[in-house]
Amino acid sequence: MPISPASKEETQTFLMQYTDWILKENKLHREFQFKNFVEAFSFMTQASVIAELHNHHPEWCNVYNKVVIDLTTHEANGITERDFLLAIEMEHVLHLTRIS
């Protein structure tokens, strides 16, 4: 069954609720800043497990304490519900990962 891209309204609703995410080059985009490399890598490790469970993998990059993520569904040639769900799960991981 083909995956349909999200409507502009669905994307705008998501972006209004999760204001740290933006639309960049037709992808959901977010930059995370952590205290150090260990915290950034811990976030990526936990997020990778969730991505694998959903069989939906981010485009991401890590340099020291910064993680940059782009989400899109290649089969749909755009953003889908799968991207929204993975972004939300990453937000939950973020709050669990922060080292006090």
WOZI-V758515 format. One record per backbone hydrogen bond with DSSP energy under -1.0 kcal/mol. NH is the residue of the N-H (numbers start at 0). CO is the residue of the C=O. If there is no record, write none. Layout:
nh->(NH NH)
co->(CO CO)
This chain:
nh->(5 10 11 12 13 14 15 16 17 20 21 23 27 28 29 31 33 39 40 41 42 43 44 45 46 47 48 49 50 51 52 53 55 58 60 62 65 66 67 68 69 70 72 75 77 83 84 85 86 87 88 89 90 91 92 93 94 95 96 97)
co->(78 6 7 8 9 10 11 12 13 17 28 26 70 21 68 66 64 35 36 37 38 39 40 41 42 43 44 45 46 47 48 49 50 69 67 65 62 31 60 29 58 27 77 72 72 79 80 81 82 83 84 85 86 87 88 89 90 91 92 93)
